[in-house]
Amino acid sequence: MAENIIQIAYLYEDLMNTYGDSGDVKILRFLLGKQGYQTNVDNISLGSSFNADDYDFVFFGGGQDYEQSIVAKDLQRFKETLEKYINDDNPMLAICGGYELMGTYYNTISGTKIKGLGILPLHTEFDPEKRMIGDTKYETEWGPTVGFENHSGQTFLDDRTMLKPFAKVVEGYGNNHEEKEDGVRYKNFIGSWSHGPMLKNENVAKAIVNMILDRHDKRLAQAE
C-alpha cells in the first residue's frame, strides 16, 4: 500500500452527477495534492466490484429519479461493505440522491417507492407542491457554508438518538419545509442536499481532508 496515494471510491459517477457534484472530489484532490498526496479515484458503477475497506473515502453524488431508480437496484450489492465502512467511523460524503439512498426508502412523484440501503434510519417523501430550490446558507460544526439546492424530496430523520443533522439552515430549506435542518451526520458519514459543489466551502473540505488522512493512516497501520 503506497504511503502517499489516497484511494477514493466515487459511487456511480457516470449516473449520479447532478449540478456538478463531481467538483467535491476535484476539490479534495486539490487539497490533498497541496499536502503531498496523490489521489486515485475509482468509478464504482453498474457491474463493478467494490470493497469499501480498500478506500480512504467514499463519495456519492446526486441524480435524477430515472437514474436513481437504476442505481438503487444495483446499489443493494454494496450494502454490507458500506454498512461496515460507515459503522467503523470511516469518512463518506453523500449529496442529494446519494444521501437519500442511504436511508430506508424514497417515495417518487409517481408513487413508486425506491428502496434505499437502510443503513441510516431516514426516509424521503416527494412533494411536488413543495419544491425546494435556491441558494442556501447553513451553519455547521465547522462554521458557515453556502450552496445551492433543487429538490422536491423531503427527508426526515427517523431516529434522533442515532442521527443528528449536518447543519442548521439559515437560508433555504434543507431536509424539509418544517425543521430548518440540512442533511445528516452519523459518525464520519455526512449527507447533505447542498450542491455547489458543497466542498467549495473550504472549512468543511479541510475537515473532510483530515478525516481522510486519519483513515489513510489507519489503513497503513493495518497493512503493516
SVG drawing of the C-alpha trace seen along z (x, -y; Angstrom):
<svg xmlns="http://www.w3.org/2000/svg" viewBox="-49 -33 53 41">
<polyline fill="none" stroke="black" stroke-width="0.4" points="0.0,0.0 1.6,-3.3 2.0,-5.8 1.3,-8.9 -1.7,-7.6 -5.2,-8.3 -7.8,-5.9 -11.3,-7.4 -14.4,-5.5 -16.9,-7.5 -20.2,-5.7 -21.9,-5.8 -20.1,-8.9 -21.5,-8.2 -25.1,-8.2 -25.2,-10.4 -23.5,-13.7 -26.2,-16.4 -25.2,-20.1 -21.5,-19.4 -21.2,-17.2 -18.0,-15.8 -16.5,-19.1 -16.4,-17.9 -14.0,-15.1 -11.9,-17.5 -11.6,-19.9 -10.5,-17.1 -7.8,-16.0 -6.5,-19.6 -6.3,-20.0 -4.7,-16.6 -2.2,-17.4 -1.2,-20.5 -0.2,-18.2 1.9,-16.0 -0.6,-13.2 -1.6,-11.7 -5.2,-10.6 -6.7,-7.7 -10.4,-7.9 -12.3,-4.7 -15.8,-5.0 -17.8,-2.2 -20.8,-1.7 -23.1,1.0 -21.3,4.3 -18.3,3.1 -16.9,5.0 -16.4,2.9 -14.9,3.4 -15.1,0.2 -12.3,1.3 -9.9,0.7 -10.7,-3.0 -9.9,-6.1 -13.0,-8.0 -16.3,-7.2 -18.3,-9.8 -21.9,-9.5 -23.5,-12.4 -27.0,-13.2 -29.0,-12.2 -32.4,-12.4 -35.2,-10.0 -34.7,-7.7 -31.0,-7.2 -31.6,-6.9 -34.1,-4.1 -31.4,-2.2 -28.7,-2.9 -30.9,-1.9 -31.3,1.7 -27.6,2.2 -26.5,0.5 -28.0,3.2 -24.9,5.3 -22.9,2.9 -25.0,2.7 -22.8,5.0 -19.5,3.4 -20.8,-0.2 -22.6,0.5 -19.4,1.9 -17.3,-1.0 -19.7,-3.7 -20.1,-2.0 -16.3,-1.7 -16.2,-5.5 -14.8,-6.0 -15.4,-9.1 -18.1,-9.3 -20.0,-12.2 -23.3,-11.7 -25.1,-14.5 -28.8,-14.8 -29.9,-11.4 -26.8,-9.6 -27.9,-10.9 -31.5,-9.7 -30.4,-6.2 -28.6,-5.6 -32.0,-5.7 -34.8,-3.2 -36.8,-4.5 -37.7,-7.4 -41.3,-7.8 -41.2,-9.3 -43.7,-11.6 -45.3,-8.5 -45.9,-6.9 -43.2,-4.3 -41.2,-3.5 -37.4,-3.3 -35.7,-1.1 -32.6,-2.5 -29.9,-0.7 -31.5,-1.1 -28.1,-1.8 -29.4,-5.0 -32.9,-5.4 -34.2,-8.2 -36.7,-8.4 -37.7,-10.8 -41.1,-11.7 -41.6,-13.5 -43.9,-16.5 -44.4,-18.3 -46.2,-21.2 -43.1,-22.0 -40.2,-22.4 -37.1,-23.5 -34.8,-25.4 -32.4,-28.3 -29.2,-29.4 -28.5,-28.1 -26.7,-29.2 -26.0,-26.7 -24.3,-26.7 -22.2,-23.6 -19.9,-22.4 -17.1,-23.8 -18.7,-27.2 -20.9,-28.7 -21.4,-27.3 -23.2,-28.4 -24.6,-26.2 -27.5,-25.5 -30.4,-23.1 -33.0,-21.9 -35.3,-19.1 -38.9,-18.1 -37.8,-15.2 -38.4,-15.9 -36.1,-13.9 -36.9,-13.0 -34.5,-11.6 -36.3,-8.7 -34.0,-8.1 -32.7,-11.2 -30.8,-9.1 -28.6,-7.8 -28.6,-10.6 -28.1,-14.3 -28.5,-16.9 -25.4,-18.0 -26.3,-21.7 -28.8,-24.3 -30.5,-26.1 -30.0,-29.9 -31.3,-30.4 -33.1,-27.8 -34.9,-24.6 -32.5,-21.7 -34.2,-18.4 -37.8,-19.6 -40.0,-22.6 -40.6,-22.2 -37.3,-21.6 -34.8,-24.1 -32.1,-21.4 -30.0,-20.0 -28.6,-16.6 -27.4,-14.1 -24.2,-13.3 -23.6,-9.8 -20.0,-9.1 -17.9,-10.3 -20.7,-10.0 -22.1,-13.3 -25.2,-13.6 -26.5,-16.9 -28.8,-18.5 -26.1,-21.1 -24.7,-21.3 -22.5,-24.0 -20.2,-21.9 -20.6,-21.8 -16.9,-21.5 -16.2,-24.9 -16.7,-25.7 -13.1,-25.2 -13.8,-24.9 -15.9,-21.7 -13.5,-20.5 -10.5,-20.7 -12.4,-18.9 -13.1,-16.0 -9.5,-16.0 -8.4,-15.5 -10.9,-12.6 -9.4,-11.1 -5.9,-11.3 -6.8,-9.7 -8.4,-6.9 -5.4,-6.6 -3.1,-6.3 -5.3,-3.6 -5.2,-1.6 -1.4,-2.0 -1.1,-0.6 -3.4,2.3 -1.4,3.2 1.9,3.5"/>
</svg>
